């Protein structure tokens, strides 16, 4: 198997699944307004399926820094995990 092909397929599946059955709501819109532009950019990369390692490389930051920033975003969104955060993001950005 080709790693890049597998990664691309995983991102596609994630994108399709995360968009199912969601609606834009004022509560979700308000949650995203709580995020700073850099936090929104990081959340967008997460929603696109990038790993913490890939984001760290692109941003020239430590992986732990990305993990810390992602955790802060999840807390602001009241998301229990990465998938919930992606779902919230995608419900607004379709």
Helices and strands as residue ranges (DSSP letters): H 3-18, H 26-33, H 37-47, H 52-59, H 63-76, H 82-92
